[in-house]
Amino acid sequence: MALMKHARDLAAIMAALILSALAAGCSDSNQPRIGLALYSVDDAFISTARRAFEAEASGKARLQVVDGQNKERVQAAQIEAMVESGANVIIVNPVDRSSGAGARALRAKSAGIPMIFFGREPPAMTVKSWSKIYYLGVHTDEATAIQAEILRDYCADTLSADRNGDGIISYVILRGESGYIDVDTRDSYRNRIFEESSVKFAKLADTTANWSRSEAQRKMTEMIARHKDWIEAVLCDNDEMALGAVAAFKIAGYMRTDDSTIPILGIDATPVGLEAVKEGLLLGTLRSDADVQGRYLFKLAFDIAQGKDLSEWVLQDGQYYNLSYQKVTRANISDYAN
C-alpha cells in the first residue's frame, strides 16, 4: 500500500512538472515567469480566484499554475520545480499553512525569489522571515467576529432560536483543518462578540471537516445523533462545510419549517452558498471576493517581478495587503446573488 501511495504521489508530481513546463512555454520569453501553486483546484473559491488570475495575466506573463492536490509532498516538489525553472515570483496557496509554509518561505529566501501567500495565512514569523515574503488576503479572525454578529442578531430577534429553552444558545463549530494556527485568537474574537450580547452563548462542540461538504455532513450527522436539540447553531469555516451541515440536518428532519430551521453560517459566498442563503438554508455567509483576490494577486506579483516601487499598495508592515469580508444575509442577498 505504501509503495502504491508513493507511486501515485510521484505520478501527481510528474504531471504537475509537465503542466508547469507547458504553461511556462506558452508566452513571450521576455515576459516575467510567475508561479501559482494551489493547494487544490477542487476548492470552489480557489478555482474562481485562479480564473481571475489567469485572465488578468493574459499576454503579460509566463505562468506556471499547479494543483497541489492537498498534499504537502506534492506541493513542495512543485515549488521546487518553479525555483529550478527560474520563476521571478512564486505565489503559494499552502497545503500546510504552518510548517509547510515556513519551509516554502525558507526555500524562496535561499533562492532569492519573492513569494506571495494567499488564501491560507501563514504564521507572522513565516512572513517576517524575509522582507520579500508577502501575504494577500483576508484575516480569518475578522470572519469569526462577523459570523458571531450575524448569529447574535438572529438569536436576539428569534424566540425559537433557543430550541431547548435553557436560556443559552449552544453552538457547534466546523473547522476547516486540524492544527489551525490561530484557533485561540479566532475564538477570542468570537467570544468577545458573544460576551457583549444580551443573549447567552456556549460552545457545545467543535470538530474538523477538512473543508469538505461530505465530511461535514458525516461529522454533523454524528453530532446530531449525540446532541439532538442541544445543537442550536452551527458556525463553519467555509460554505462547503455549511452545506454539508445543512444536508445532515435535512436528513434528520430539520430545516423543513421556520421552527425547525437551524441557523448555519458559512464563509466564502460561493455561488451555491449564496443560493442557500437566498433559500433560507444558510443564515448567512461572508464574501471575500475571489475575483478581486485573483486579479490583485497577479497585479502584485507582476509589480514585484518588474521591480516596481510597492508604495502604492499601502502594505501593512510592508508585507501584508489586507482585503475585507462583506456580510451576506437574506437582508442583502440581492446585492450578491442573481
Secondary structure as UniProt FT lines:
FT   HELIX           2..24
FT   TURN            25..26
FT   TURN            29..30
FT   STRAND          33..38
FT   TURN            41..42
FT   HELIX           44..57
FT   TURN            58..60
FT   STRAND          62..67
FT   TURN            69..70
FT   HELIX           72..84
FT   TURN            85..86
FT   STRAND          89..92
FT   TURN            97..98
FT   HELIX           99..111
FT   STRAND          115..118
FT   HELIX           124..127
FT   TURN            128..129
FT   TURN            131..132
FT   STRAND          133..137
FT   HELIX           140..157
FT   HELIX           159..161
FT   TURN            163..164
FT   STRAND          168..175
FT   TURN            178..179
FT   TURN            181..182
FT   HELIX           183..195
FT   STRAND          200..208
FT   TURN            210..211
FT   HELIX           213..227
FT   HELIX           228..230
FT   STRAND          233..236
FT   HELIX           239..251
FT   TURN            252..253
FT   HELIX           258..260
FT   STRAND          264..265
FT   HELIX           271..279
FT   STRAND          284..287
FT   HELIX           290..305
FT   TURN            306..307
FT   HELIX           311..313
FT   TURN            317..319
FT   STRAND          320..322
FT   STRAND          326..329
FT   TURN            330..332
FT   HELIX           333..335
//
